[in-house]
Structures are given as C-alpha cells and as structure tokens.
Amino acid sequence: MDLDLAQVRAFVRTAEELHFGRAAATLAVSQQALSKRIARLESLLGTSLFQRGGHGVALTDAGLRFLEPARRTLTAADAAVAAVARTDRPLRVDVWGHLFAPMRTLALVAERTEAPVLVLGHGRDLPSVTAALLHGEIDAAFGRVHPPLPAGLAHRLVRLEPVDAVLSRAHPLADEPALRPEQLRDGVLWAPAALDRLDFLHRFAERFGVRRRAEGTNLGLSPYLAGLAAHPDRFALLPADLPLPRTSALRSVPLVEPTPLYAWSLLFPAGSAHPGLPALAAACASGARDRRWLDHSPSRDWLPDAP
C-alpha cells in the first residue's frame, strides 16, 4: 500500500485541529480539497478516521491508532527531503510583530551568526508564518510565539524585552516617572488591529482590567504613533528601547510592579532544518547570554504565558 503524503498530512493536521476549516487554512487549501484528501485516505485504508457530527469532529479508534505512525511518516519524509536539499542556499527567515520591531533584535543576532546569508521576509502574523514553515516556503521565523502551535514546529526563546507605556504628552499620566499597569485601567488601549488578533495586547488588557480599546489599521509605526498623539486618552505598549521620533509629541514611561515582558522566539520546523539553522540558533543563544536577554524575576515581571 503506497500512502499519499498529501493525504497523510491532511489527516494529521485535521487530527490536531479537530476542525476542517482551521486545518485547511493552515495547509493553504480549500476545505473541500482537504475533505477529498481525507476521504481518499479513508478509502485506501478501508476505515473511517474521523467521526463527523453536529458536535464537531473526533478521531475514531482507527484514527487514534493511525495518528502517531502518520506523524512519524511525515517527519521521516521531511527529513529525506532536507537531506538532499541544496545546502548552499540562503537561510530564509520571516519576521512578524512589526510594530514591536523584531529587526532590532534579529540584527544583533545576525552579527554573530556563521550561517549562510539570511534572506529576510515579512509574515503577516503568527498563523501565516506557521503555514509558510509547514509548507517549506521559509526555514525559520522570528517573533512572539504563543500557543497553540501546530505539531511539527519548535521554538527557542531568545529575548524577554521590557515594554513601556507610550502616551501623548497631553495625557494626564505623561509626567509620571513610572507607572504600574493598573494605573492604565481607565485609559484607552490603542491597538493597530482587532485586539483578538494581537495576543500580547489582548492578554495585557485582560490581566490589568483595561476595558476601553481603540482599534485601527496597521499602516506602520508612524501612522500608529500619529493616532496616539492625536488622542490624549490613549496609550500604547511598545518596547522600552524603541526610539520615538525626535519631534514626537509622545513620551515613553516605564512600567513597573510588574514590568510586562514581550517574548521573542526563533520558530522553526522540528526535525527538518536548513543546515544553517543551528548556527543561527547558536547566535541567538550567545546574544541572550551575553546581553542577559532572558533575565527576569516572577516577583518583578509579567509574562503573559506564565502560569
């Protein structure tokens, strides 16, 4: 029996998501195409792999037995492809989280790496980047990782970066030397997109009771800051060392008790890596060690993903 790897991958992704629409989206295929692949696989195997009903999707007993061997099959296939892939091509790395300026950290890492030339791209968000990784369109990515991640991907924490509150100079709290996050509770959190798509900002708002939000369109840092300066009741959260425009009518105020930390990670396929990826990962570890990027205290700092 010869298995079609596209069908096996469709099964594994659906088993992980337990939702045909989400699984199809991560594979960048239509839901109809995904369903056809799974139906052909079930026909080949002579058994149903999923129970489909009004309450969602669940694995059958046969599906449960098939899942782990199917995952190992995909891992072996990806490793086989990687073994004969060109070793001299550049390392393709996407970044996301652009308003938080991932290039500042990645540039410091790139100075240290002995990996082949990096080719940098820009992913829209974490879901689009994970899809590109799983399709082999890129080799690694750099940004803020949060669960759930699809199976087959791994990440390494690189930097925990303190976040400041950025305010219009007309804001009532703009002259404070430092602020506790709870002092922003009555302000308006200025978000560059729908808050449910911005995991860090969403968690901050929920944790510290910020109920008022204003959402815009991510047109880059300058329009984002202009929208902040024009509304004295708004505040933004940005990296503490991100330089503001010299003529800005804004002020960056440190947050304390606790200090929010934005976590940057290197994201890559597990078990199927570009030969230059170990050098990039080593440079990330070296930068973190020498610059103390991972220093933090649970009593002093706030990490959204911490229990």
N, C-alpha and C positions, 0 to 999 in steps of 0.2 A: 504494500500500500504506500503510494507516494503522497505525502502531505503537501498541500499548497501553503507556503509560509504566509501569504497574504491572508488566507482564511484563518490560519492559526493565530496570527496577530490580531485579527478582528475579534476572534473568540476571547483571547487573553484580555484585550482592552475592555471588552464588554463585561467580562467577569470581574474586572477591577472596579469599573464604574457602576455596574448593575443599572445601567441606563443607556439605551441605544443611542439617544441623541447626543449625550455627552461623549460617549465612546467614538461616535462618528466624527464629532468635532475635533477630537484630539488626533485622529488619523487623517483629517482633512479630506474625508469622503462624505457622500450623502448618506443619510440614514438608510435609504433604500439599498444602496450599494453594500453597506455593512450587513444588512439583513440577508442579502443574497449570498454573501460570502459565508455567513454562519450557516445558512440553510444548506449550502453545498457541502460544507464540512460535516454537518449532521447526517446528510445523505450518504456521504462517503463512509462515515463511521457506523452508520446504521443505528443511531440512537439520538435522542434529544439531549442537548447540553444545557438548555435553559427551560425554565418554567415561565411562561408568559401569561400574565393575568391582570385583572383590574387593579391589583395592589402593587404592581411593578414587576421586576424581573428577578428571578432567583436561579441559582445553579441546581441542576438535577444531581443525583448521586453520581451519574456518569460524568457530568461536568466537573464536579468536585475532584473526581479521580484523575481527570484529564488535565486539570489546571497546572499543577506543578511540573509534570513532564513537558507540557506545552511551553511553559516559561523557560525551562532548560533548553528546549529545542531552539527557541528564538535567540537565547544567549549564545548558544553554540554557532548558530548561523551568522549572527552579527560578528562574532569573533573570527569566523572564517573569512568574512568579507574584509575585516580590518587587517587580517594577516597578509592579504595581497594588495591592499590599498597602497597608493603612492605614499612614500614616506618623506618625500621632499616638498610636498605642497604646503602652503601656509596653514597655520592653525586658525580656523575660523571661529571667532568669538563674538557673540552678540551681547549687548548690554541692554538693560531696561531700568526703569525708575529714573527717567532723565532729569526731572526737576531736582532730584537729590544728587545729581551729578556723579554718576558712578565712574566717569572717566578720571576724576581726580585721584581716586584710589588705584584704578587699573593702570594709570600712567606710572605711578610709583612702583607698582609690581612689575610692569613691563621693563623697567630699567634694570631689573635684577635677573630676568629670565634668560636662559640659554636656549629656549625653544626656537623653532623656525619663526620666520616673520609672521606677526599676527595680522590677520585681516579682520577688522572690526566692523560690525554691523549693528543695527538698532532694531531690537524687537519691540513690539507694541506694549506687551505686558507679559507676565509670567506664563499664562496659558499658551500664548503664541510662541514663546521661546521653547517651552517644553515640547510642543508639537514639532518645531524645527529640529530639536535634538533627536527626537524619536524617529524622525524621517531621515536623519543623516545629513540634513541640509547645513548644519553647523556642528562644530566639535565640542564647544563649551559655551557657557554663558556666565554673565556676572551681574548680580543684582540681589534684591531681597527675596529670599525663598521662604515660603510658608506652606504648611500642609493644607490639603493633601497633595502629595506629588505622585504622578503615575509610577508604577513599578518600572524598573529598568533604568531609573535615574538616581544619581547620588550627588551629594553636595558637601562642600567643605567650608566651614565658617572662616572668614578672612578678617573681618573688621567689625567691631561694635562702635558705632560713631555717635557721640552725643548730639542731641537735637536741641536747638534754640527755638524760642517763640519769636517770630518776626512780626513787628507791629508798625502801623503808621505812627509817625511822631506826634500825631494828634490823639492817639489812643490814650485813655486815662491811665494805663499802666506803663506807658512808654518810658517813663523816667525811673522806673524801679531798677535797682542794681541786679536783681534776680527775681524770679517768680517760681512759685510752686505750681504744678499743673492744675491743681484745684482752683487756683485764682482765675483761671481762664474759663471757668464753668459758665459764666454768664456772657461770654463773648461769642462771636460767630466764627466758626472754623471755616476758613476759605480753602476749598478743595478744587483741584484742577480737572476733576471728572466726577462722575457719580460715586458717592462715598462707598457703596458696596463693592466697587471695583478697586478700592485703594485700601488694602488690608491694614497697613500700619495706621493710617489716619482713622479708619473705622474703629480699630481697637482702642486707640487713644481716646476717641470720643466716648466710647462705651465705658472705658475704665474710669475716666475722670468726670463723667457726667456732663459732657458738653452736648446740649440738646439742639442748639441753633447752628445750622450749617448753611453755607452758600456754595453752590457748585457751578463751575464754569467749564470751559473747553480748554484742553491742554494745547496751547499755542506756543509754548516755550516759556522760559523763565521771565523774560522782560514783560510780556503781557500779564503774566501771573502776578508779578510784583506791582505792576501798574494798577491792577484790580484791587490789590491790597491797600496801596497808598490812597486810593480814592474813597475808601470806606473805613473811617476811624474805629468802627466797632469790630472789624475783622482781625483775625490773627492767622498766621501760617506757621507751619512747623518745617524747619529746614536745617541742614547740617550746620553745626556750630562754626565750622571754619569756612563756610561758603561765603566768598566775598560779595557784599552787596554793592550795587553801583555807587560810585563815588558821590554823585549828586543826588543820591536817593533820599526821599523823604521818609525813610524807614529806619527802624532800629532793631537790632538783634539782641534779645535779652536771654541770658542763660536760664535754663530750667533746673530746679534743684528739688530735692526731697519729695519724690525721686527725680533723677535725671533720665529722661527717655533715651534709649539707645536704639539706633537703626542698624540692623544686622545685614552686612554684605556677605554674600557667599559665592563661591565658584560652583557652578552646576554643570554636570557632565554625565554621559552615559556610563552606567555601571557595566564593567566587563567588556567594553568595546570602546577603545580610546585611541585618539590620534597619538602617534609616537612622541609628539612634542608636549602632550598634556602633562606628563609627570614633571617636566621642567617648569611649566607654568605653576603647577600646584606647589612645587618646592619654593618657587619665588614668592608665592602668597604666604607660605608658612614662614619664610625668612623675614618678609616685611612685617608680618604680625608679631614675630618675636622681637625684632629689633626696635620697632616703634610702639610696642606694647599695645597693639590694636585690640587685643582680646581681654585686657584688664577690665574687670568690673566687680562690683560688690552687690549682692542681692539686697543688702540693707540700704544701699545708697541709690541704686539704679533700677530702672524699669525696663524689662524686656517683654514685648508682647507675647512671645511664645513660651515664656517661662511658666511652669505650673503655679 
